[in-house]
Amino acid sequence: MKDNYRAVVIGGGVVGCSVLYHLAKQGWKDILLIERSELTSGSSWHAAGGFHTLNGDPNVAKLQAYTVSLYKELEELSGQKCGLHLTGGAMMADSPERMDFLRHTHAKGRYLGMSTEIITPSEVKEMFPLLDESHFVGALWDPVEGHLDPSGTTHAYAKSAKILGADLSLRNRVIELNQNSDGVWNVVTEKGTTTTEHVVNAGGLWAREVGRMVGLELPLLAMEHHYILTDEIPEVVDFNEKTGKELIHVIDFKGEIYTRQEQKGVLLGTYEQACEPWSPIETPWTFGHELLEPNLERISPSLEVGFKHFPPLEKAGIRKMINGPFTFAPDGNPLIGPVPGLTNYWSACAVMAGFSQGGGVGLALSNWMIEGDPGHDIFGMDIARFGDFATLRYTNAKVRENYSRRFRISFPNEELDAGRPHQTTPIYDLLMDQNAVMGNSWGLENALWFAPSKEEAKNVLSFYRSNDFNSVKNEVKSVRSGVGLTEISNFAKYRISGVDAESWLSELMTNNIPKKGRIVLTPMLNEFGKVIGDFTIAQISQGDFYIWGSQNAQKHHMRWFKNHLNDQDQVNIECIDQNLVGLSIAGPQSRNVLQKLVDTDISNNNFKFMSSQKMDVAGAPCIVSRITFTGDLGYEIWMEPSYQRKVYLSLKSAGKDFKIIDFGTRALLSMRLEKNFPTWGHELRPIYGPYECSLDRFIKLDKNIFIGSDAARKEMENGPNLKRVSFIIDAEDADVMGDEPIWANVPKGEFTKFITETKSGESPTRFDKDGKSCPKIESNTSDGDWNVVGWVTSGGYGHHVDLSLAQGYIPFSLFKEHNEKKFQVEILGKKYNAKITIDAPFDPSGSVMRG
Ligand SMILES: Cc1cc2nc3c(=O)[nH]c(=O)nc-3n(C[C@H](O)[C@H](O)[C@H](O)COP(=O)(O)OP(=O)(O)OC[C@H]3O[C@@H](n4cnc5c(N)ncnc54)[C@H](O)[C@@H]3O)c2cc1C
């Protein structure tokens, strides 16, 4: 260990070793990994070693594919075998709902360059002879699945890093982390102190403790996890002898189990319902290379199903039973990136599938440390996606829920209950009294829709139009024809003030900064000209700006704002969070309702579209903005929480004569689709440029230079690669959920290769069963004259216009010819004709909202 390093990685599990390798590979010198014991001494040594590419988030799936592609490179560089078995794997569906889920997953794989296939249970049996196929209706086959040697792989990362010049210090615990006023970290270890510019927390099971060294409470929890290893099974030996092949991996959703061949028997793991957290408050430093006491009773319900579905297992003896802990974040995805509020303290924690995700995590984090940007759309893994609401107990409830749902279907209309209600606004009970069906938005309860009765106030889970359909339709129709009231507290809110506020904002935002009393909509770009935010800004009084944005990106955006604030800037940035709550009224009668409660003249002449000002509403001090996401005439009304009940009840009472109704987020989103409005996290993400997103009118290249303006200018001059478009779909009984492939009648290869590479980035090398490289573009992107040319980002039913609507991306060159082409969108395995609509289906001229 030297006196000084550029970066110190704490933790020699698979993740820490991957981060070290990627930093070394990208040319960083003077980097050190410190490990308390031997390498793999946390979760890594007893992992089952399985890997796969499929993930609910296509961006995470992409990084998983990268991880798998890396192992050959590591073996070649280090000479250390990873013990790769690329067997392929099948996910088994036992019900039509699970089959729908697999079809949706398969469709998503089409534009990611994945070569998944829908196959029959009999076809699975040919590759996994232990299966009783009568229990299943179908399966999803993924050739890029398998298992490896966890210890060999971790050492291959470490050896490769060492070859590239990195240092390792083993049997040396980091005891303290202290930062000097100049930002340099003192890393106090059992073997002395070293200094470093950057610290990476890859502490795995002890990540919380390494966080606490700097006052950080990371939202993660370790869960106990079992797998069993059987004795030799004659059917396995027989299969190996006859075919010369190994059994494939199988996931059985019904039994919540995964299984694969291990020696001449099988390994079978469970994500059991009666799951158990391990060391929920603190991980003991004394925990060594140890396993936990197995609990057969806990996993026996899963085993019973397993014995039925894989009959030879019932007779097989259990050779060994493993119970080990590993960590999860509340949503099961890793927590990576620069920790908000700290300088050069990086997180590489909560990686629950280190052998599928470790490479991608190392790549993204090292890019971020070196280039200032992860280089991929990793919002789903960004540590900043959780706010202060993710406390220890909340995390505990959510992690348990997530663990027990690992092999469950996620329905598009599903809300998860654990830890709720967590945060509520003052009108929560008033909304519940009106049969609100609530959702959880970043820890906060918000009304999704209103049911006709208490008994009906629940989501009937489905991939198809469900029990909310008629209620949401009624809400939309009432708003469009009269007036509706909804809560909008689940926006992020910031206040930016100070003498330099305007110029500072103008350097961050693409649009002109609004004059006093006015509002603008503006994207925010990174240096590469990609869209990293989308905001509404109002200048309420001179130099006093309020900004509204996406709630789940609040911490992420605050980190960006703070990172772009210099000492000399006289700017105050306040994240208001739930200290300001909101209501919105919309519809042609909304002005008449609001006018009854305010003393200001809010006629169109006096309070125009895109105006914002302080105004008393029912005597409560509020900020009122003339804007609404429904695209109607409408207002957003912001107030301190203590006034919310009064304002809400007053609006309801003033609206009685106009038949005011409550509407929820689902109606709001239906109405925004009818206006072709994009949303953050779906249409707007850091993989798109502003012209690709069709945000042209918000990009003011002739104002001052702003972050990303050079790249945006280039995009405009060269033309965008992609184009966001809206579709009207001839759907039947299901609308899009997001991530569906878009097909067009274009020649094979013309756009599909482009789209696959654009979406999945640098496509990793894939291997076939003999270890040879597979072509990147697979046959399932093509079907006769039809080829996959894009992907859906979001959609649903437009209840006022009575149309099934979707938004998505296609190549710009294809967009230019869209009048001559035909399009289809695949929903649950069936292709439906889809027509691009340039004009918004509702009020294309915008006269209604301006009126
Ligand atoms: C039973 C079981 C089966 C699993 N099966 C799979 C599977 O099939 N596929 C898969 O991808 N994943 C699997 N996993 C999960 C996998 O093990 C984890 O994703 C992975 O090990 C996480 O690696 P890590 O490097 O983040 O953490 P860890 O492996 O926990 O490593 C953290 C390291 O940091 C060190 N450390 C902590 N604090 C300090 C300190 N202060 N100073 C110095 N060193 C410190 C620890 O000693 C430890 O070695 C399984 C886990 C279990 C328990």
The ligand as an SDF file (V2000), in Angstrom:
LIG
                    3D

 53 58  0  0  0  0  0  0  0  0999 V2000
  -26.6390  -18.2120   -1.8630 C   0  0  0  0  0  0  0  0  0  0  0  0
  -26.3510  -17.1690   -2.9090 C   0  0  0  0  0  0  0  0  0  0  0  0
  -26.4710  -17.4820   -4.2480 C   0  0  0  0  0  0  0  0  0  0  0  0
  -26.2130  -16.5110   -5.2120 C   0  0  0  0  0  0  0  0  0  0  0  0
  -26.3020  -16.8390   -6.5370 N   0  0  0  0  0  0  0  0  0  0  0  0
  -25.9970  -15.9120   -7.4850 C   0  0  0  0  0  0  0  0  0  0  0  0
  -26.0110  -16.2620   -8.8560 C   0  0  0  0  0  0  0  0  0  0  0  0
  -26.3320  -17.3780   -9.2270 O   0  0  0  0  0  0  0  0  0  0  0  0
  -25.6690  -15.3030   -9.7630 N   0  0  0  0  0  0  0  0  0  0  0  0
  -25.3290  -14.0420   -9.3900 C   0  0  0  0  0  0  0  0  0  0  0  0
  -25.0360  -13.2020  -10.2490 O   0  0  0  0  0  0  0  0  0  0  0  0
  -25.3100  -13.7000   -8.0880 N   0  0  0  0  0  0  0  0  0  0  0  0
  -25.6250  -14.5970   -7.1320 C   0  0  0  0  0  0  0  0  0  0  0  0
  -25.5950  -14.2510   -5.8080 N   0  0  0  0  0  0  0  0  0  0  0  0
  -25.3450  -12.8380   -5.4750 C   0  0  0  0  0  0  0  0  0  0  0  0
  -23.8670  -12.5090   -5.5520 C   0  0  0  0  0  0  0  0  0  0  0  0
  -23.1930  -13.2980   -4.6330 O   0  0  0  0  0  0  0  0  0  0  0  0
  -23.6780  -11.0310   -5.2680 C   0  0  0  0  0  0  0  0  0  0  0  0
  -24.3600  -10.2970   -6.2470 O   0  0  0  0  0  0  0  0  0  0  0  0
  -22.2200  -10.6200   -5.3180 C   0  0  0  0  0  0  0  0  0  0  0  0
  -21.4300  -11.4960   -4.5970 O   0  0  0  0  0  0  0  0  0  0  0  0
  -22.0420   -9.2070   -4.7750 C   0  0  0  0  0  0  0  0  0  0  0  0
  -20.6840   -8.9060   -4.8100 O   0  0  0  0  0  0  0  0  0  0  0  0
  -20.0900   -7.6510   -4.0630 P   0  0  0  0  0  0  0  0  0  0  0  0
  -18.7000   -7.5230   -4.5300 O   0  0  0  0  0  0  0  0  0  0  0  0
  -20.9940   -6.5090   -4.2380 O   0  0  0  0  0  0  0  0  0  0  0  0
  -20.1720   -7.9930   -2.5170 O   0  0  0  0  0  0  0  0  0  0  0  0
  -19.4040   -9.0040   -1.6040 P   0  0  0  0  0  0  0  0  0  0  0  0
  -19.1570  -10.2930   -2.2880 O   0  0  0  0  0  0  0  0  0  0  0  0
  -20.1410   -9.0560   -0.3140 O   0  0  0  0  0  0  0  0  0  0  0  0
  -17.9960   -8.3380   -1.4020 O   0  0  0  0  0  0  0  0  0  0  0  0
  -17.7450   -7.2600   -0.5490 C   0  0  0  0  0  0  0  0  0  0  0  0
  -16.3260   -7.3700   -0.0450 C   0  0  0  0  0  0  0  0  0  0  0  0
  -15.9980   -6.1830    0.6370 O   0  0  0  0  0  0  0  0  0  0  0  0
  -15.1600   -6.4970    1.7150 C   0  0  0  0  0  0  0  0  0  0  0  0
  -15.2470   -5.4050    2.6690 N   0  0  0  0  0  0  0  0  0  0  0  0
  -16.3700   -4.8990    3.2380 C   0  0  0  0  0  0  0  0  0  0  0  0
  -16.0640   -3.8990    4.0740 N   0  0  0  0  0  0  0  0  0  0  0  0
  -14.7220   -3.7580    4.0360 C   0  0  0  0  0  0  0  0  0  0  0  0
  -13.8370   -2.8900    4.7080 C   0  0  0  0  0  0  0  0  0  0  0  0
  -14.2530   -1.9950    5.5920 N   0  0  0  0  0  0  0  0  0  0  0  0
  -12.5300   -3.0030    4.4210 N   0  0  0  0  0  0  0  0  0  0  0  0
  -12.0850   -3.9020    3.5220 C   0  0  0  0  0  0  0  0  0  0  0  0
  -12.8950   -4.7670    2.8850 N   0  0  0  0  0  0  0  0  0  0  0  0
  -14.1990   -4.6920    3.1440 C   0  0  0  0  0  0  0  0  0  0  0  0
  -15.7250   -7.8160    2.2140 C   0  0  0  0  0  0  0  0  0  0  0  0
  -14.8190   -8.5390    2.9570 O   0  0  0  0  0  0  0  0  0  0  0  0
  -16.1170   -8.5020    0.9170 C   0  0  0  0  0  0  0  0  0  0  0  0
  -15.1270   -9.3500    0.4430 O   0  0  0  0  0  0  0  0  0  0  0  0
  -25.8420  -15.1950   -4.8270 C   0  0  0  0  0  0  0  0  0  0  0  0
  -25.7320  -14.9080   -3.4700 C   0  0  0  0  0  0  0  0  0  0  0  0
  -25.9790  -15.8660   -2.5170 C   0  0  0  0  0  0  0  0  0  0  0  0
  -25.8450  -15.5090   -1.0880 C   0  0  0  0  0  0  0  0  0  0  0  0
  1  2  1  0
  2  3  1  0
  2 52  2  0
  3  4  2  0
  4  5  1  0
  4 50  1  0
  5  6  2  0
  6  7  1  0
  6 13  1  0
  7  8  2  0
  7  9  1  0
  9 10  1  0
 10 11  2  0
 10 12  1  0
 12 13  2  0
 13 14  1  0
 14 15  1  0
 14 50  1  0
 15 16  1  0
 16 17  1  0
 16 18  1  0
 18 19  1  0
 18 20  1  0
 20 21  1  0
 20 22  1  0
 22 23  1  0
 23 24  1  0
 24 25  2  0
 24 26  1  0
 24 27  1  0
 27 28  1  0
 28 29  2  0
 28 30  1  0
 28 31  1  0
 31 32  1  0
 32 33  1  0
 33 34  1  0
 33 48  1  0
 34 35  1  0
 35 36  1  0
 35 46  1  0
 36 37  1  0
 36 45  1  0
 37 38  2  0
 38 39  1  0
 39 40  1  0
 39 45  2  0
 40 41  1  0
 40 42  2  0
 42 43  1  0
 43 44  2  0
 44 45  1  0
 46 47  1  0
 46 48  1  0
 48 49  1  0
 50 51  2  0
 51 52  1  0
 52 53  1  0
M  END
$$$$
